[in-house]
Amino acid sequence: MNGGRRRIVRIAGLLGAAAVAISGCSRDEPPASRSTATITATATRTATATSTQTATAASTPDMATTPSTPTTPVETPSAEATVTTTATQTPSAPPTVTVGRAPTAPAPAAPDVPVSRSGMPLVPDDEPPPTEAPRLCDDRSGGALITFAICDQTLTVWSTVGPFIDEAIVLMEEGERRIPGFGVLVDGTDCDDQWTWFPAPNGMEFAEEFIRACDGCPADIENDKEHWFTEIRQYCPRSAQVVAVDDRR
């Protein structure tokens, strides 16, 4: 390092002396010598630049001799190790859940019922037989329930007229037909709950002929009671036939 610096100082001194000599000669010498001096100065500048680069190179430490920082090698796992690790880590099976049925209550025991040889249950003798629901006018007496088939409908009336009841029984037994005449119509339900009107029980008779205006079906009166009650005022169906008589006299 010191030897390089000494060479640079010597070269610089020589160059300075040469420059002084050239400048002194340039004042007295002819133009031809000036050109020679110019060439010499140019060479001097080139030598100076070269010496500067040499000094710079000498002052810069040698990269080959500079110790390098040791590096730690990074161990990269190989593909085989990765595959082995993946194959070794087998996921565990999901937990098994056991679903059971909720406990059911025991069915109630069937009562002991005696059965016959055919397997049919026996009804105790002290148990009354089933009865039908009570019908309208079941509590009446002193007359008769008479049912007529009229058109495609039926009409059941309560009658307290003896001769009318007797003739109704004969007509039913013989299958004959006569026109019943109901002289008074009453608003409301009596012994037949399918109609909201009924004939008065004491104003009935059979005849061979009545006026045509009082002929009709039970539904005709039901659908227009005001007309029948205020204008016709009686009912005499020509197609009526006795189908049942319940005599309670």
LOKOLRO-736534 format. One line per field, with one value per atom (N, C-alpha, C, O, CB): atom name; z, y, x. Coordinates in steps of 0.1 Angstrom, whole numbers. Glycine has a CB too. Example, Ala and Ser with C-alpha at 12.3 -4.5 7.8 and 13.67 -1.06 7.14 Angstrom:
LOKOLRO-736534
vofi: N|CA|C|O|CB|N|CA|C|O|CB
Z: 78|78|78|85|90|71|71|79|80|57
Y: -57|-45|-33|-33|-45|-22|-11|0|11|-6
X: 132|123|132|142|113|128|137|129|134|141
END
This chain:
LOKOLRO-736534
vofi: N|CA|C|O|CB|N|CA|C|O|CB|N|CA|C|O|CB|N|CA|C|O|CB|N|CA|C|O|CB|N|CA|C|O|CB|N|CA|C|O|CB|N|CA|C|O|CB|N|CA|C|O|CB|N|CA|C|O|CB|N|CA|C|O|CB|N|CA|C|O|CB|N|CA|C|O|CB|N|CA|C|O|CB|N|CA|C|O|CB|N|CA|C|O|CB|N|CA|C|O|CB|N|CA|C|O|CB|N|CA|C|O|CB|N|CA|C|O|CB|N|CA|C|O|CB|N|CA|C|O|CB|N|CA|C|O|CB|N|CA|C|O|CB|N|CA|C|O|CB|N|CA|C|O|CB|N|CA|C|O|CB|N|CA|C|O|CB|N|CA|C|O|CB|N|CA|C|O|CB|N|CA|C|O|CB|N|CA|C|O|CB|N|CA|C|O|CB|N|CA|C|O|CB|N|CA|C|O|CB|N|CA|C|O|CB|N|CA|C|O|CB|N|CA|C|O|CB|N|CA|C|O|CB|N|CA|C|O|CB|N|CA|C|O|CB|N|CA|C|O|CB|N|CA|C|O|CB|N|CA|C|O|CB|N|CA|C|O|CB|N|CA|C|O|CB|N|CA|C|O|CB|N|CA|C|O|CB|N|CA|C|O|CB|N|CA|C|O|CB|N|CA|C|O|CB|N|CA|C|O|CB|N|CA|C|O|CB|N|CA|C|O|CB|N|CA|C|O|CB|N|CA|C|O|CB|N|CA|C|O|CB|N|CA|C|O|CB|N|CA|C|O|CB|N|CA|C|O|CB|N|CA|C|O|CB|N|CA|C|O|CB|N|CA|C|O|CB|N|CA|C|O|CB|N|CA|C|O|CB|N|CA|C|O|CB|N|CA|C|O|CB|N|CA|C|O|CB|N|CA|C|O|CB|N|CA|C|O|CB|N|CA|C|O|CB|N|CA|C|O|CB|N|CA|C|O|CB|N|CA|C|O|CB|N|CA|C|O|CB|N|CA|C|O|CB|N|CA|C|O|CB|N|CA|C|O|CB|N|CA|C|O|CB|N|CA|C|O|CB|N|CA|C|O|CB|N|CA|C|O|CB|N|CA|C|O|CB|N|CA|C|O|CB|N|CA|C|O|CB|N|CA|C|O|CB|N|CA|C|O|CB|N|CA|C|O|CB|N|CA|C|O|CB|N|CA|C|O|CB|N|CA|C|O|CB|N|CA|C|O|CB|N|CA|C|O|CB|N|CA|C|O|CB|N|CA|C|O|CB|N|CA|C|O|CB|N|CA|C|O|CB|N|CA|C|O|CB|N|CA|C|O|CB|N|CA|C|O|CB|N|CA|C|O|CB|N|CA|C|O|CB|N|CA|C|O|CB|N|CA|C|O|CB|N|CA|C|O|CB|N|CA|C|O|CB|N|CA|C|O|CB|N|CA|C|O|CB|N|CA|C|O|CB|N|CA|C|O|CB|N|CA|C|O|CB|N|CA|C|O|CB|N|CA|C|O|CB|N|CA|C|O|CB|N|CA|C|O|CB|N|CA|C|O|CB|N|CA|C|O|CB|N|CA|C|O|CB|N|CA|C|O|CB|N|CA|C|O|CB|N|CA|C|O|CB|N|CA|C|O|CB|N|CA|C|O|CB|N|CA|C|O|CB|N|CA|C|O|CB|N|CA|C|O|CB|N|CA|C|O|CB|N|CA|C|O|CB|N|CA|C|O|CB|N|CA|C|O|CB|N|CA|C|O|CB|N|CA|C|O|CB|N|CA|C|O|CB|N|CA|C|O|CB|N|CA|C|O|CB|N|CA|C|O|CB|N|CA|C|O|CB|N|CA|C|O|CB|N|CA|C|O|CB|N|CA|C|O|CB|N|CA|C|O|CB|N|CA|C|O|CB|N|CA|C|O|CB|N|CA|C|O|CB|N|CA|C|O|CB|N|CA|C|O|CB|N|CA|C|O|CB|N|CA|C|O|CB|N|CA|C|O|CB|N|CA|C|O|CB|N|CA|C|O|CB|N|CA|C|O|CB|N|CA|C|O|CB|N|CA|C|O|CB|N|CA|C|O|CB|N|CA|C|O|CB|N|CA|C|O|CB|N|CA|C|O|CB|N|CA|C|O|CB|N|CA|C|O|CB|N|CA|C|O|CB|N|CA|C|O|CB|N|CA|C|O|CB|N|CA|C|O|CB|N|CA|C|O|CB|N|CA|C|O|CB|N|CA|C|O|CB|N|CA|C|O|CB|N|CA|C|O|CB|N|CA|C|O|CB|N|CA|C|O|CB|N|CA|C|O|CB|N|CA|C|O|CB|N|CA|C|O|CB|N|CA|C|O|CB|N|CA|C|O|CB|N|CA|C|O|CB|N|CA|C|O|CB|N|CA|C|O|CB|N|CA|C|O|CB|N|CA|C|O|CB|N|CA|C|O|CB|N|CA|C|O|CB|N|CA|C|O|CB|N|CA|C|O|CB|N|CA|C|O|CB|N|CA|C|O|CB|N|CA|C|O|CB|N|CA|C|O|CB|N|CA|C|O|CB|N|CA|C|O|CB|N|CA|C|O|CB|N|CA|C|O|CB|N|CA|C|O|CB|N|CA|C|O|CB|N|CA|C|O|CB|N|CA|C|O|CB|N|CA|C|O|CB|N|CA|C|O|CB|N|CA|C|O|CB|N|CA|C|O|CB|N|CA|C|O|CB|N|CA|C|O|CB|N|CA|C|O|CB|N|CA|C|O|CB|N|CA|C|O|CB|N|CA|C|O|CB|N|CA|C|O|CB|N|CA|C|O|CB|N|CA|C|O|CB|N|CA|C|O|CB|N|CA|C|O|CB|N|CA|C|O|CB|N|CA|C|O|CB|N|CA|C|O|CB|N|CA|C|O|CB|N|CA|C|O|CB|N|CA|C|O|CB|N|CA|C|O|CB|N|CA|C|O|CB|N|CA|C|O|CB|N|CA|C|O|CB|N|CA|C|O|CB|N|CA|C|O|CB|N|CA|C|O|CB|N|CA|C|O|CB|N|CA|C|O|CB|N|CA|C|O|CB|N|CA|C|O|CB|N|CA|C|O|CB|N|CA|C|O|CB|N|CA|C|O|CB|N|CA|C|O|CB|N|CA|C|O|CB|N|CA|C|O|CB|N|CA|C|O|CB|N|CA|C|O|CB|N|CA|C|O|CB|N|CA|C|O|CB|N|CA|C|O|CB|N|CA|C|O|CB|N|CA|C|O|CB|N|CA|C|O|CB|N|CA|C|O|CB|N|CA|C|O|CB|N|CA|C|O|CB|N|CA|C|O|CB|N|CA|C|O|CB|N|CA|C|O|CB
Z: 0|0|0|-8|12|9|10|-3|-8|22|-9|-21|-33|-40|-25|-34|-44|-43|-53|-44|-30|-28|-32|-38|-13|-29|-33|-48|-52|-27|-55|-70|-75|-84|-76|-69|-73|-71|-79|-66|-60|-56|-66|-71|-42|-69|-79|-92|-99|-80|-97|-110|-111|-121|-114|-100|-99|-100|-106|-87|-93|-93|-107|-111|-83|-113|-127|-136|-145|-132|-135|-144|-141|-151|-142|-128|-126|-132|-137|-110|-131|-137|-152|-157|-133|-158|-172|-176|-187|-178|-168|-172|-171|-179|-163|-161|-160|-172|-177|-147|-175|-186|-199|-207|-188|-201|-214|-214|-224|-215|-202|-203|-205|-211|-189|-200|-202|-217|-222|-194|-222|-236|-246|-257|-240|-242|-251|-254|-263|-246|-245|-247|-258|-265|-234|-259|-268|-281|-291|-261|-280|-292|-303|-300|-288|-315|-326|-325|-317|-339|-334|-335|-336|-331|-346|-343|-345|-332|-329|-355|-323|-310|-301|-293|-304|-304|-296|-298|-289|-299|-310|-313|-306|-301|-328|-306|-299|-284|-278|-301|-279|-264|-261|-251|-260|-271|-269|-268|-260|-280|-277|-278|-265|-259|-290|-260|-247|-236|-227|-244|-235|-225|-225|-214|-226|-237|-238|-233|-226|-252|-236|-231|-216|-209|-237|-211|-196|-189|-179|-192|-195|-189|-189|-180|-196|-200|-201|-190|-184|-215|-188|-178|-164|-156|-179|-162|-149|-146|-136|-148|-157|-155|-152|-144|-167|-159|-157|-143|-136|-167|-138|-125|-114|-104|-122|-117|-108|-107|-96|-112|-118|-118|-111|-104|-132|-113|-106|-91|-83|-111|-87|-72|-67|-56|-70|-74|-69|-68|-58|-79|-78|-77|-66|-60|-90|-63|-52|-39|-30|-53|-38|-25|-22|-11|-24|-33|-31|-27|-34|-44|-16|-12|-23|-30|1|-24|-33|-29|-18|-35|-39|-36|-34|-28|-48|-41|-40|-26|-21|-50|-19|-6|5|17|-4|2|13|17|9|8|30|35|33|36|49|28|26|39|46|14|40|52|50|40|55|60|58|58|67|69|50|49|54|52|35|61|66|56|51|79|52|41|47|58|36|38|42|37|25|36|47|43|38|46|55|26|20|20|15|5|26|27|13|4|35|10|-3|-5|5|-5|-17|-21|-14|-10|-36|-13|-7|7|12|-9|15|29|30|39|36|21|22|20|27|12|10|7|19|22|-6|25|36|48|54|40|50|62|59|68|64|47|44|45|50|30|41|41|55|59|33|64|78|86|95|84|83|91|86|77|91|90|86|95|107|86|89|97|105|100|89|117|125|121|115|140|123|119|128|140|120|122|130|141|139|121|152|163|158|151|175|163|160|169|182|160|164|172|171|160|167|182|182|185|196|193|176|178|182|175|164|193|198|199|198|212|200|200|215|224|195|216|229|235|228|228|247|254|253|255|268|249|247|260|265|235|263|274|271|260|279|280|277|274|281|288|265|262|273|280|249|276|287|284|272|289|294|292|289|295|305|280|276|287|293|262|289|300|296|284|302|306|303|300|308|316|287|282|278|270|270|283|280|265|260|288|258|244|242|251|235|231|228|220|218|220|217|209|196|191|208|190|177|178|168|170|191|193|194|196|181|194|196|210|218|189|214|229|233|226|231|245|251|259|267|260|257|264|277|277|255|288|301|301|294|313|308|308|315|312|315|324|332|324|329|345|313|305|296|288|297|297|288|274|270|293|265|250|246|252|242|235|231|226|220|219|229|225|215|214|237|207|196|203|214|186|196|201|201|191|193|210|211|198|194|223|193|181|186|197|171|176|179|182|175|168|191|195|200|200|182|205|211|224|228|214|230|243|242|251|252|229|227|227|224|214|231|230|227|227|244|225|222|207|203|230|199|184|177|181|181|165|157|148|144|148|147|137|124|122|142|114|100|91|90|95|83|74|59|56|76|51|37|28|32|35|17|6|-4|-10|-1|-6|-15|-24|-19|-7|-37|-47|-44|-43|-46|-43|-39|-24|-21|-48|-16|-3|7|2|-1|20|30|39|41|38|45|55|66|63|48|79|90|98|102|99|101|108|120|121|99|130|142|140|138|155|141|139|152|158|127|156|167|162|170|177|148|143|141|132|129|148|148|134|129|157|127|113|103|95|108|105|96|99|89|98|111|115|110|104|130|112|108|92|88|112|85|70|66|56|63|73|69|71|63|78|81|84|72|67|97|68|57|44|37|56|41|28|28|18|27|40|40|38|31|54|44|43|29|24|53|23|10|-2|-13|8|1|-9|-18|-29|-18|-12|-20|-17|-9|-16|-25|-24|-25|-33|-35|-15|-15|-11|-5|-5|-15|-13|2|6|-23|10|23|22|14|32|31|31|45|55|28|45|58|58|50|60|67|66|71|67|73|81|87|87|92|102|83|83|94|96|69|102|113|111|106|126|114|113|125|136|112|122|132|129|120|146|137|136|146|158|137|142|151|152|159|147|145|145|134|132|146|125|113|113|109|100|117|118|105|105|127|94|81|76|66|71|82|78|89|101|72|86|96|96|99|94|92|92|94|93|79|98|100|100|103|114|96|96|110|118|87|113|127|128|119|128|140|142|142|140|154|144|145|132|133|157|121|109|97|87|107|97|86|81|89|90|68|62|49|43|61|44|31|22|27|32|9|-1|-15|-17|-1|-24|-37|-46|-56|-44|-41|-49|-40|-31|-60|-44|-37|-48|-60|-26|-45|-55|-59|-51|-50|-71|-77|-70|-69|-92|-65|-59|-47|-44|-56|-40|-27|-30|-20|-17|-42|-45|-46|-50|-59|-42|-42|-34|-29|-37|-33|-25|-12|-11|-34|-2|11|9|16|20|0|-2|-8|-6|-11|-15|-21|-9|-10|-30|1|12|20|24|22|22|29|22|29|30|9|2|0|-3|-12|3|1|11|8|-13|24|34|35|38|48|32|32|22|26|29|10|0|5|3|-13|10|14|27|28|16|36|48|46|53|59|37|36|24|25|34|14|2|1|-1|-10|1|-1|12|12|-5|23|37|39|50|39|30|32|23|14|29|26|18|15|24|25|1|-3|-14|-26|-7|-11|-21|-28|-21|-15|-41|-49|-50|-51|-63|-49|-51|-37|-37|-57|-26|-13|-12|-16|-2|-5|-2|12|16|-13|20|33|33|27|41|40|41|55|57|35|66|79|88|87|84|98|108|122|124|105|131|145|154|158|150|156|163|178|184|160|185|200|207|218|203|202|209|221|227|199
Y: -12|0|13|22|0|13|25|26|37|24|15|16|22|29|2|19|24|39|46|18|44|58|66|77|61|60|66|68|78|59|58|58|69|76|45|71|81|95|104|80|97|110|114|125|110|103|106|110|119|93|102|105|119|126|95|123|136|147|157|138|145|155|156|168|151|145|146|153|161|132|150|157|172|179|150|176|190|197|208|193|191|197|198|208|189|188|188|199|206|175|201|212|225|234|211|228|241|243|254|242|233|235|238|246|222|231|233|247|254|223|252|266|276|287|268|274|284|284|295|281|273|273|278|282|259|278|282|297|301|278|304|319|323|333|326|315|319|311|316|319|299|290|293|299|276|289|291|282|273|289|284|276|262|253|281|258|243|237|226|240|244|239|238|230|246|248|248|236|230|261|231|219|208|199|216|208|196|197|187|197|209|211|207|201|226|210|206|191|185|211|184|169|164|154|163|170|166|168|159|173|179|182|171|167|196|168|158|145|138|156|141|129|129|119|126|141|143|140|134|157|146|144|130|125|153|123|109|101|92|103|104|97|100|91|101|113|116|108|103|131|107|99|85|78|100|80|66|64|54|61|73|72|73|67|83|81|83|70|65|94|64|51|40|32|46|41|31|33|23|32|46|49|44|38|63|46|42|27|22|47|20|6|1|-9|0|8|4|6|-2|11|17|20|11|10|34|4|-4|-18|-24|-5|-24|-37|-47|-46|-41|-57|-68|-76|-82|-77|-77|-85|-99|-106|-83|-104|-119|-122|-133|-123|-112|-115|-112|-115|-108|-105|-102|-114|-121|-91|-117|-129|-128|-117|-133|-138|-137|-142|-150|-146|-137|-141|-155|-158|-131|-163|-177|-178|-171|-186|-185|-187|-201|-210|-184|-201|-214|-220|-214|-212|-232|-239|-242|-246|-252|-240|-242|-256|-259|-232|-264|-278|-278|-276|-288|-281|-282|-296|-305|-276|-299|-313|-318|-311|-315|-330|-336|-340|-341|-348|-343|-347|-360|-362|-348|-369|-382|-381|-387|-391|-372|-370|-364|-368|-360|-355|-349|-360|-360|-338|-368|-378|-388|-392|-386|-391|-401|-395|-402|-405|-382|-376|-375|-378|-362|-372|-372|-385|-386|-366|-395|-409|-414|-422|-418|-409|-414|-408|-415|-411|-395|-388|-392|-385|-373|-403|-408|-402|-403|-423|-395|-388|-399|-410|-380|-396|-405|-406|-397|-401|-418|-420|-411|-410|-435|-406|-398|-406|-418|-392|-400|-407|-413|-407|-398|-425|-432|-428|-429|-447|-423|-419|-430|-433|-405|-434|-445|-438|-432|-456|-440|-434|-445|-455|-428|-443|-453|-447|-435|-457|-456|-452|-448|-454|-463|-438|-434|-446|-452|-421|-448|-458|-455|-444|-460|-465|-464|-470|-480|-471|-463|-468|-480|-482|-457|-490|-502|-500|-491|-512|-507|-506|-510|-520|-513|-503|-508|-521|-525|-498|-529|-543|-542|-534|-551|-550|-551|-557|-567|-558|-552|-558|-572|-575|-549|-580|-593|-594|-590|-602|-597|-598|-612|-618|-588|-618|-632|-633|-624|-638|-643|-645|-659|-668|-644|-660|-672|-682|-678|-670|-693|-703|-697|-701|-716|-689|-683|-671|-666|-679|-667|-656|-643|-633|-655|-642|-630|-627|-636|-630|-614|-610|-612|-609|-596|-617|-619|-607|-601|-632|-602|-591|-595|-605|-583|-590|-594|-592|-583|-586|-601|-600|-588|-583|-613|-583|-571|-558|-547|-570|-558|-546|-543|-552|-547|-532|-529|-528|-523|-517|-532|-531|-517|-508|-539|-513|-499|-495|-503|-497|-483|-477|-466|-460|-472|-464|-454|-440|-439|-456|-430|-416|-413|-417|-406|-405|-402|-394|-385|-394|-397|-389|-379|-379|-399|-370|-360|-366|-376|-349|-361|-366|-380|-386|-365|-385|-399|-399|-410|-403|-388|-387|-384|-382|-377|-384|-381|-393|-404|-373|-391|-402|-396|-383|-410|-404|-399|-396|-389|-387|-401|-398|-408|-419|-383|-404|-413|-404|-393|-422|-410|-404|-411|-423|-406|-403|-408|-402|-390|-404|-411|-406|-408|-419|-414|-398|-398|-396|-390|-386|-403|-401|-392|-395|-415|-380|-370|-365|-362|-358|-366|-363|-373|-385|-348|-368|-376|-373|-374|-374|-368|-364|-371|-379|-348|-368|-374|-363|-353|-385|-366|-357|-365|-373|-347|-363|-370|-360|-349|-377|-363|-354|-362|-374|-350|-354|-359|-356|-344|-353|-366|-364|-369|-380|-372|-361|-365|-368|-369|-354|-369|-371|-386|-392|-363|-393|-407|-413|-422|-411|-407|-413|-411|-420|-405|-400|-398|-409|-415|-384|-412|-422|-436|-444|-423|-440|-453|-454|-465|-454|-444|-445|-446|-453|-433|-439|-440|-454|-458|-430|-461|-475|-484|-492|-480|-482|-490|-487|-497|-487|-475|-471|-477|-482|-456|-477|-483|-498|-504|-480|-505|-520|-524|-534|-525|-517|-520|-514|-518|-517|-505|-499|-489|-486|-509|-484|-475|-461|-458|-477|-452|-438|-429|-430|-434|-420|-409|-396|-396|-412|-384|-372|-367|-366|-361|-365|-359|-344|-338|-363|-339|-325|-319|-324|-321|-310|-304|-290|-281|-304|-287|-274|-262|-251|-276|-264|-253|-256|-267|-251|-246|-247|-239|-227|-243|-244|-237|-235|-244|-245|-224|-221|-227|-225|-205|-234|-240|-254|-260|-238|-261|-275|-283|-279|-278|-294|-303|-317|-319|-304|-327|-340|-344|-356|-350|-335|-338|-326|-315|-339|-329|-319|-314|-305|-323|-320|-315|-303|-297|-326|-300|-289|-279|-283|-294|-266|-256|-252|-240|-244|-261|-259|-272|-283|-252|-272|-285|-282|-271|-292|-292|-291|-292|-300|-301|-285|-286|-300|-306|-276|-307|-321|-324|-335|-326|-314|-316|-311|-311|-309|-308|-304|-312|-306|-289|-325|-334|-343|-347|-343|-346|-355|-360|-354|-348|-371|-377|-373|-373|-392|-371|-368|-372|-375|-353|-373|-377|-365|-367|-383|-353|-342|-329|-327|-339|-321|-308|-298|-302|-309|-285|-275|-277|-282|-261|-274|-276|-266|-270|-274|-255|-245|-251|-246|-233|-260|-265|-277|-283|-268|-281|-292|-288|-276|-299|-296|-293|-302|-312|-278|-299|-308|-300|-288|-310|-308|-301|-290|-280|-312|-292|-282|-269|-258|-287|-270|-258|-249|-237|-262|-255|-247|-241|-230|-255|-250|-245|-234|-225|-257|-233|-222|-210|-199|-227|-211|-199|-200|-200|-198|-199|-201|-189|-191|-202|-177|-166|-167|-164|-153|-172|-174|-185|-183|-178|-196|-207|-203|-207|-219|-195|-192|-181|-181|-188|-172|-161|-162|-156|-148|-170|-171|-185|-186|-167|-195|-208|-213|-218|-218|-212|-215|-230|-233|-207|-239|-253|-261|-255|-257|-274|-282|-295|-303|-285|-299|-311|-318|-316|-308|-325|-331|-343|-352|-335|-342|-353|-366|-377|-348|-364|-376|-383|-393|-372|-379|-384|-398|-402|-375|-407|-421|-424|-421|-430|-431|-434|-446|-456|-438|-443|-454|-459|-469|-448|-452|-456|-450|-438|-453|-458|-453|-458|-470|-457|-449|-452|-448|-437|-445|-458|-455|-455|-466|-465|-444|-443|-439|-433|-433|-443|-440|-449|-448|-440
X: 8|0|9|6|-10|20|28|37|39|38|41|49|41|47|54|28|19|18|19|6|17|15|28|27|11|40|52|54|58|64|50|51|42|45|47|30|20|26|25|7|33|39|50|51|44|58|69|64|69|78|54|49|43|44|38|36|29|40|38|21|51|62|68|70|73|70|76|66|71|79|54|44|43|42|30|45|44|56|55|44|68|80|79|83|93|73|72|62|64|67|52|42|49|46|30|57|64|73|74|72|80|90|83|87|99|72|64|58|58|52|53|47|58|55|40|70|81|85|88|93|85|90|79|83|93|67|56|57|51|43|63|63|73|71|66|85|96|96|102|109|91|93|83|73|92|86|77|65|65|85|56|44|46|38|35|57|59|62|58|70|70|74|62|61|85|52|40|31|25|32|31|23|29|22|23|43|50|47|44|65|46|43|28|26|45|20|5|4|-3|-3|12|11|16|11|19|28|34|24|23|47|17|7|-4|-9|1|-8|-19|-15|-22|-24|-2|3|5|2|17|8|10|-4|-4|15|-15|-28|-32|-38|-39|-28|-32|-25|-30|-29|-12|-4|-9|-10|11|-14|-20|-32|-34|-23|-41|-53|-50|-57|-62|-40|-36|-31|-34|-25|-22|-17|-28|-27|-6|-38|-50|-58|-61|-59|-60|-67|-59|-65|-70|-45|-37|-37|-38|-22|-37|-38|-51|-52|-36|-62|-75|-76|-81|-86|-70|-70|-62|-65|-65|-50|-42|-48|-46|-28|-56|-63|-75|-79|-67|-80|-92|-88|-79|-101|-93|-88|-92|-102|-94|-84|-86|-98|-99|-74|-108|-120|-118|-125|-130|-107|-104|-99|-101|-94|-92|-86|-96|-93|-74|-107|-117|-124|-131|-127|-124|-131|-146|-151|-127|-152|-167|-174|-169|-171|-186|-194|-199|-205|-205|-196|-201|-216|-222|-195|-222|-236|-240|-233|-242|-251|-256|-265|-275|-264|-262|-270|-284|-285|-263|-294|-308|-311|-310|-318|-316|-319|-334|-343|-317|-336|-349|-354|-347|-350|-365|-369|-372|-378|-382|-368|-370|-385|-392|-361|-388|-402|-405|-417|-404|-395|-398|-402|-411|-386|-395|-398|-412|-419|-388|-416|-429|-440|-450|-431|-438|-447|-449|-459|-444|-437|-437|-445|-453|-423|-443|-450|-465|-472|-444|-469|-483|-489|-501|-485|-483|-488|-489|-498|-480|-480|-480|-491|-496|-466|-494|-505|-518|-524|-503|-524|-537|-548|-547|-538|-558|-568|-576|-579|-578|-579|-586|-601|-606|-586|-607|-621|-630|-627|-625|-641|-651|-657|-659|-662|-661|-667|-680|-688|-669|-683|-695|-706|-704|-693|-717|-729|-739|-744|-734|-744|-754|-767|-769|-751|-777|-790|-799|-801|-795|-806|-815|-829|-831|-811|-839|-853|-856|-851|-862|-865|-869|-878|-885|-878|-876|-884|-899|-903|-880|-906|-921|-928|-923|-926|-939|-946|-953|-958|-956|-954|-961|-976|-982|-960|-982|-996|-1004|-1001|-999|-1015|-1024|-1030|-1033|-1035|-1031|-1037|-1051|-1059|-1034|-1055|-1070|-1078|-1073|-1071|-1090|-1098|-1102|-1104|-1110|-1104|-1109|-1123|-1132|-1106|-1126|-1140|-1142|-1135|-1142|-1153|-1156|-1160|-1167|-1167|-1155|-1158|-1165|-1163|-1145|-1172|-1179|-1169|-1157|-1191|-1174|-1165|-1161|-1151|-1173|-1170|-1166|-1157|-1152|-1179|-1154|-1144|-1151|-1145|-1135|-1165|-1172|-1173|-1176|-1186|-1172|-1173|-1187|-1197|-1169|-1189|-1202|-1206|-1199|-1202|-1219|-1224|-1230|-1239|-1234|-1227|-1233|-1248|-1253|-1227|-1255|-1270|-1275|-1286|-1276|-1267|-1272|-1270|-1274|-1265|-1264|-1261|-1273|-1276|-1248|-1280|-1291|-1288|-1277|-1299|-1296|-1294|-1294|-1300|-1304|-1287|-1287|-1300|-1308|-1277|-1303|-1317|-1315|-1304|-1324|-1325|-1325|-1327|-1333|-1336|-1322|-1323|-1338|-1345|-1315|-1343|-1357|-1361|-1354|-1361|-1373|-1378|-1388|-1393|-1384|-1391|-1401|-1414|-1418|-1402|-1422|-1435|-1436|-1446|-1444|-1424|-1424|-1433|-1437|-1410|-1434|-1441|-1456|-1463|-1435|-1461|-1475|-1484|-1479|-1477|-1496|-1506|-1520|-1522|-1507|-1530|-1543|-1545|-1554|-1546|-1536|-1537|-1528|-1526|-1534|-1524|-1515|-1506|-1509|-1524|-1494|-1484|-1486|-1485|-1469|-1489|-1492|-1481|-1479|-1506|-1475|-1464|-1469|-1475|-1451|-1468|-1472|-1460|-1450|-1482|-1460|-1450|-1457|-1467|-1446|-1450|-1456|-1445|-1434|-1462|-1447|-1437|-1425|-1428|-1432|-1413|-1402|-1398|-1386|-1390|-1407|-1405|-1414|-1423|-1406|-1413|-1421|-1427|-1420|-1414|-1438|-1444|-1450|-1459|-1454|-1446|-1452|-1460|-1455|-1441|-1473|-1482|-1487|-1488|-1493|-1491|-1498|-1513|-1517|-1492|-1521|-1536|-1543|-1540|-1540|-1553|-1562|-1576|-1585|-1562|-1578|-1591|-1593|-1586|-1593|-1602|-1604|-1607|-1599|-1614|-1617|-1621|-1609|-1607|-1633|-1601|-1590|-1579|-1573|-1584|-1577|-1567|-1571|-1563|-1564|-1584|-1589|-1588|-1583|-1604|-1592|-1591|-1576|-1573|-1598|-1567|-1553|-1548|-1539|-1545|-1552|-1548|-1553|-1545|-1553|-1565|-1571|-1564|-1560|-1586|-1561|-1554|-1540|-1535|-1553|-1533|-1520|-1520|-1512|-1513|-1530|-1531|-1535|-1530|-1540|-1544|-1549|-1541|-1542|-1563|-1532|-1524|-1532|-1528|-1517|-1543|-1551|-1547|-1539|-1566|-1553|-1549|-1561|-1570|-1539|-1562|-1572|-1565|-1554|-1584|-1571|-1564|-1566|-1578|-1569|-1556|-1557|-1559|-1553|-1546|-1568|-1570|-1566|-1572|-1584|-1556|-1552|-1558|-1553|-1537|-1568|-1575|-1568|-1570|-1588|-1558|-1552|-1536|-1532|-1557|-1529|-1514|-1508|-1513|-1508|-1499|-1493|-1478|-1471|-1495|-1473|-1459|-1451|-1455|-1456|-1440|-1431|-1429|-1435|-1438|-1421|-1418|-1425|-1426|-1402|-1431|-1439|-1433|-1423|-1454|-1439|-1434|-1425|-1421|-1445|-1422|-1413|-1403|-1406|-1421|-1390|-1380|-1374|-1366|-1369|-1378|-1373|-1381|-1377|-1373|-1392|-1401|-1403|-1404|-1414|-1405|-1407|-1422|-1425|-1398|-1431|-1445|-1452|-1445|-1450|-1464|-1472|-1487|-1491|-1467|-1494|-1509|-1515|-1510|-1516|-1525|-1531|-1537|-1543|-1543|-1535|-1539|-1554|-1558|-1533|-1562|-1577|-1584|-1596|-1582|-1577|-1584|-1580|-1575|-1581|-1583|-1578|-1590|-1598|-1566|-1590|-1600|-1595|-1587|-1613|-1600|-1598|-1610|-1621|-1595|-1607|-1617|-1613|-1601|-1621|-1622|-1620|-1615|-1608|-1632|-1618|-1614|-1613|-1621|-1625|-1603|-1601|-1597|-1595|-1589|-1597|-1593|-1579|-1570|-1596|-1576|-1562|-1552|-1540|-1562|-1556|-1547|-1540|-1529|-1555|-1546|-1539|-1530|-1525|-1550|-1528|-1520|-1505|-1502|-1524|-1496|-1482|-1474|-1479|-1480|-1461|-1451|-1448|-1450|-1438|-1444|-1440|-1430|-1430|-1435|-1421|-1410|-1416|-1410|-1399|-1427|-1433|-1438|-1436|-1445|-1444|-1448|-1436|-1436|-1457|-1426|-1414|-1407|-1402|-1404|-1407|-1400|-1409|-1404|-1396|-1422|-1430|-1442|-1454|-1436|-1438|-1448|-1458|-1470|-1442|-1454|-1463|-1474|-1486|-1455|-1471|-1482|-1492|-1504|-1475|-1487|-1495|-1503|-1515|-1488|-1498|-1504|-1515|-1525|-1494|-1513|-1522|-1531|-1542|-1514|-1528|-1537|-1543|-1555|-1529|-1535|-1540|-1547|-1558|-1529|-1540|-1545|-1549|-1554|-1557|-1546|-1548|-1539|-1532|-1563|-1538|-1529|-1536|-1540|-1515|-1536|-1543|-1535|-1538|-1558|-1524|-1515|-1522|-1526|-1502|-1523|-1530|-1522|-1527|-1534|-1509|-1500|-1497|-1489|-1487|-1503|-1500|-1504|-1515|-1506|-1496|-1499|-1495|-1483|-1493|-1503|-1500|-1490|-1492|-1512|-1478|-1468|-1466|-1459|-1455|-1470|-1468|-1479|-1482|-1454|-1484|-1493|-1489|-1488|-1508|-1486|-1483|-1495|-1496|-1470|-1504|-1516|-1514|-1510|-1528|-1516|-1514|-1526|-1526|-1503|-1538|-1550|-1553|-1563|-1562
END
